[in-house]
């Protein structure tokens, strides 16, 4: 008897808008997890995008995932669209100022991709993620449940440190790590 099961190779396409550090790391994680047939990288900086595609393609030698450069229109027809494009917060810059710059980038990205595939999942990674996700839900034309924002463990850690300082309490009393090294939700 043969108990080995062969999984069919994935057929889905994932677009990543923004080929900077975050976008490239997401692409590499997707390559390693073998969840996509194709990863499409899109960036207004064509030189950077091309270089990232070359590096990622080299790193995908043992994977069936294809990595290539693409356009906003091609990205709009992918199963999942990850938006990492955004400006970095400058020293001394407020989150409100960053929001203004990143709202402009988000609007330009979504405008360049319209019309979006109606069943696409839009994943927002750029900051401030919660506000950008709210506006992406309104601007994309997609149902709200198909537009998701993802925060990071770093943001959670920063919030807990802030809460501990405000409450003049120990950092660990504001949801410290449990025995497995993960943050407790209590």
Residue pairs with C-beta under 8 A, 6 or more apart in sequence:
9 37
9 64
10 34
10 35
10 36
10 37
10 65
11 37
12 35
12 36
12 37
12 78
12 79
12 80
13 36
13 37
13 38
13 39
13 40
13 77
13 78
13 79
13 80
14 30
14 35
14 36
14 38
14 39
14 40
14 78
14 79
14 80
14 81
14 82
15 39
15 40
15 41
15 42
15 70
15 74
15 75
15 76
15 78
15 80
15 81
15 82
16 23
16 26
16 27
16 39
16 40
16 41
16 42
16 82
16 84
17 23
17 42
17 43
17 72
17 75
17 81
17 82
17 83
17 84
17 85
17 109
17 113
18 42
18 43
18 83
18 84
18 85
18 86
18 126
19 41
19 42
19 43
19 45
19 48
19 49
19 52
19 53
20 43
20 48
20 84
20 85
22 84
22 125
23 41
23 43
23 52
23 82
23 84
23 85
24 41
24 52
24 55
24 56
26 82
26 84
26 125
27 39
27 41
27 52
27 56
27 67
28 56
28 59
30 36
30 39
30 65
31 39
31 56
31 59
31 60
31 63
31 65
31 67
32 63
34 63
34 64
34 65
36 65
37 64
37 65
37 66
38 65
38 66
38 67
38 68
39 56
39 65
39 66
39 67
39 68
40 68
40 69
40 70
40 74
40 75
40 78
41 49
41 52
41 53
41 56
41 67
41 68
41 69
41 70
42 49
42 69
42 70
42 71
42 72
42 74
42 75
43 49
43 52
43 85
44 85
46 69
49 69
50 69
53 67
53 68
53 69
56 67
57 67
57 68
60 66
60 67
72 109
72 112
72 113
73 112
73 113
75 81
75 113
76 113
76 114
76 115
76 116
76 117
76 120
77 117
77 120
78 117
78 120
79 117
79 119
79 120
79 121
80 120
80 121
80 123
81 113
81 116
81 120
81 121
81 122
81 123
82 123
82 125
83 106
83 109
83 122
83 123
83 124
83 125
83 126
83 136
84 125
84 126
85 105
85 106
85 109
85 126
86 101
86 102
86 105
86 106
86 126
86 127
86 132
87 98
87 101
87 102
87 105
89 95
89 98
89 127
90 98
95 127
95 128
98 127
98 128
99 128
99 131
99 132
102 126
102 127
102 128
102 132
103 132
103 135
105 126
106 124
106 126
106 132
106 135
106 136
106 139
107 135
107 139
110 116
110 136
110 139
110 140
114 141
115 141
116 122
116 140
116 141
116 142
118 142
119 146
120 142
120 146
121 146
121 147
121 148
122 136
122 140
122 142
122 146
122 147
122 148
123 148
123 149
123 150
124 132
124 133
124 136
124 147
124 148
124 149
124 150
125 149
125 150
126 132
129 149
129 150
129 151
129 155
130 149
130 151
132 149
133 147
133 148
133 149
136 147
136 149
137 144
137 147
140 147
153 183
156 183
157 183
160 171
160 174
160 175
160 176
160 183
161 171
161 174
163 169
163 174
164 170
164 171
164 173
164 174
167 173
167 174
170 176
175 183
175 184
175 185
175 186
176 183
176 184
177 183
177 184
178 184
